[in-house]
Amino acid sequence: EKYGPVLVKGSHVFTTYWKQVRATSQAFDGAGFFRSEVKGYTNTNGCLVLSPPRTVAPTPQQTEETELMARKEAEKEAETREKTDM
């Protein structure tokens, strides 16, 4: 496969997870590059080509939170309509 992990390093990239030594050592290689979850490759023009994003299903908790937020928004809209109809 031509796609490999995209490694990132620079002043704009964080260097450690706060008080999480193990997470930091897993996220960074020995040279200090951050191992992103993005895959890509450099083409013949020297441009970085990223792999298409993969679809990740939401967790049950995320689904529940989204539904709760939608219900609250619908309730607010209904209240606003009731006030303007009076």
KAFEN-V471969 format. One record per pair of residues at least 4 apart in sequence whose C-alpha atoms are under 8 Angstrom apart, sorted by the first residue. I is the first residue (numbers start at 1). J is the second residue. Records with the same first field share a line. If there is no record, write none. Layout:
I->J  J
//
This chain:
2->40  41
3->39  40  41  50  51
4->39  40  41
5->35  36  37  38  39  40
6->35  36  37  38  39  40  41
7->33  34  35  36
8->13  33  34  35  36
9->13  32  33  34
13->34
15->24  32  34
16->20  21  24
17->21  23  24
20->24
21->25
22->26
23->27
24->28
25->29
27->34  35  36
28->32  33  34  35
29->33  34  35
38->50  51
39->50  51
40->48  49  50  51
41->48  49  50
42->46  47  48  49
43->47  48  49
58->62  63
59->63
60->64
61->65
62->66
63->67
64->68
65->69
66->70
67->71
68->72
69->73
70->74
71->75
72->76
73->77
74->78
75->79
76->80
77->81
78->82
79->83
80->84
81->85
82->86
//
